[in-house]
Amino acid sequence: MESFSSVLAEAVGLILSGDADLLEIIGLSLRVTLSAVVISCVIGLPLGACVGAFAFPGRTTATVVLNALMGLPPVVVGLVVYLTLSAAGPLGPLRLLYTPTAMVIAQTILVTPIVAALTRQVVEDLDREYREQFASLGVGPASRIAALLWDGRYALLTVALAGFGRAVAEVGAVIIVGGNINHVTRVMTTTIALETSKGNLQLALALGVVLLAIALVVNAAVMGLRASAARSAYA
């Protein structure tokens, strides 16, 4: 058994040398995650904004459902997507199972409720502040949503970053629908799990270091955006 220091040294060596397998895995992870986050924002931002800005029958229920879906179990999402995309499932003819697209679908289902629920809270708070002004100006629903989303852009960027952080660290759902196929669907989290079980600790730790670095960058970006939003509010 190699010592931790020697494994860490070899892991850092893999990162600094630009190991081809390492870069391929990181690249696929980022492509899948960014695709899922973009789709989630396209769906979740307007959905959350509508729930937060407008009063309608069932609004409380919609809010409860969005908040509850934030805690979706990843393995359950993976199982549902697997059954949907499998040969016997309704989308089986598309042959998407064990592809990066299937992983994007699973991550999108997990991240969209997070984006929608957090957006609802941001927009609801802003709408309380501007509701009378919108009414006096006769602002229409579409313009109202657009104005609220723009005014809350800094907070909503942190929402998107929160969704990214959730997606990039996901393992349960993506390994079910992606299968962790070498050079096809291997991403950082699933590779860490596989290589650790195989005893290839150097690659697993190298990917762990990269994943940790990404998490730190995302959190630093969130803090920076919050600080920028605070300065803008007091400007």
N, C-alpha and C positions, 0 to 999 in steps of 0.2 A: 504494500500500500504506500503510494507516494505521499509525501507530506503536503500540507495545504500550501506552503510557500512555493514549493516546486510546481504544483498544479497551477497556482495563480500566475507564476512567472510564465509558464507555457501558454496560459490563456491570454495574457497580455501580449505575448509574442504573436499569437494568432491574429489579434486585433491590429497590432502595429504593422504586421506584414501584409495585411489586406488579403487574408486567406480567401480563396475563391468561393469555397463552400459557405464560409461564414457570411460573405457579402451577398451571396445569392439568397440565403435564408433571411437576412435582414431586409433585403430589397423586397422580397415577396411579402414579408410581414407588414412593411410600411405600405405597400400597394394595396393589400387587402384591407388594412385598417383604415387608411385614408379614404378608400372607396366607400367603405361602410359608413364612415363618419359623414361624408358629403351627402350620401343618400339619406342618412338619418336626419341631417339638418334640413334637407329639402322637404322632408315629410314632417319632422318634429317641430320646427320653428313655427310654421303657419298654424299647425294643429294646436300647439300650446298657446299661441297668441290668441287664437279664436276662443279657446276655453277661458283664457284669462281676461279677455276684454269684453266679452258679450255675455249678457244674462239670457239664459234659455232654459226650458224645462229639462231637467236631468243634468244640469251643470255640476251640481255637487257630486252626483254619481260619477260623472266623467272625470272629475278631479280625483276622486277616490281610486278609480280604476287606473288612471295614469300613475298615481303614486304607488299603487300596489304593483304595477308592472315593472317599476324600477328594480324590484327584487326578484325578477324572473330567474329561476334556477337555470344556469347555462346548460346542464346536461339534459334538462327537459326540453329546452329550445332545440338542442342538437338532435334529440330523438324525434321531435315533431318534424323538423326540416328533413331529417334522414328518411322518415316514412313518406313525406311528401315527394321527395326527389327519387326515391328508390324505384326500381323497375315496376313494382306493383302500385306505386303511388300515382296521384293525378298528374304530376309533372315528370313522371318517369321517362316519357318519350324524348324529353329535352336532354337527357343524359348529362345532367349537371352534378350528380353525386361524385364525390372525390375529385372535385375541381376547385380552383380558387373562387369561382363564382358561388359555389355552395357555401364556402366559408364567409364570403361577403354577405350572403343572405342571412346566415346565422348571426353574424355580428350586427347587422342592421336591425334585426328583430330585438336584440339585446340593448342596443344603444338608443334606438328611437324613443322608447318610453322615458329614458333618462333625459334626453334633449327636450322632449315635449313637456314633461313635468316641471323641469327647472325653468323652461321658457314661460310656462304658465305663471309661475310665481313672479318672475321678473316683470312680465307684461301686466299682470294684475296690480302690482304695486305702482307701476307707472300710470296705469289707467285711472287709478284713484286720484292721482295728482292732476291729470289733464282732462278728466271727464267733463267738467263744467266748461272748460275752454273749447273742447271739441263740440259740445252741444251748442254753444253760442255761435260758433263759426259754421255750424251745419256740415261738419266733416262727415263724409260717407264712410261706410264700413271698410272698404279697401284702403282708402287713404288713411283711415284711423290705424289700421293694422300696420301699414307701411311706416307711419310716423312713430308708432310705439316701438317697432323693431329697430328703426334707425336710432332712436333716442337711447335704446338699451343695448346698442351694439357692443359696447365694451363688456358688459355683463354677459351678453350672449356669446361672445368669443370665449369667455371662460367656460360657458356651458359646452361649447363645441370641444374645447380642450379636455373637459371632464369626460366627455364621451370618448375622445381619443384614448385617454388614459385607461378607461374601462375596456375598450376594444383591444388595445395592443397587449394587454395582460391576460386576455381570455385564452383558456386552454380546453375546457370541457366540451363546449359546443363544436369548436373547430376541429378537434381531433375525431369527433364522431362523424361529421359530414365531409371532412377533408381526408382523413385516413393517414395523414403524415407520410405521404409518398415522396420518396427522395426525388429532388429536382422537379417536383410537380406541386406538392401542397405542404412542404415542410416549412413551418414558420418558427419563430423563436421559442415560443412557449412549449409547443409540442416537441420540438427538438431537444429542449432542455430535459423534459421528462424522459424521452427515449434514450438520449445519450447517458443520462445519469443511471438509468437501469442497466445499460450496457457496460458501464464503467468507464466510458469515455468522458472523464470529468473535465478535461481541458476545453473541449468544444462547448460543453454544457456551461462551464463557468464563464467562458468568453462571451457567450450569448447572454448569460445572466448579468454580466457587467454592462453590456450594451443596453439591455432592457432597463437596468437600474439608471443608466445615464439618460435614457429617453424619459423615464419617469421624473427625474430631477429637472430636466429641461422643461417638460410640460408644467410641472409645479412652479418653476421659476417664471414661466410665461404667464401662468394664471395670476401669480402675485404681482407681476409687472403690469398686467392689464388692469387689475384692481386698483393699483396705485395710480395708474394713468387716469382711470375713470374718476377716482377721488379728486385728483388735481383738476380735472375738467369741470367737476361739479362745483368746485370752490373758485374757479377762475372768473 
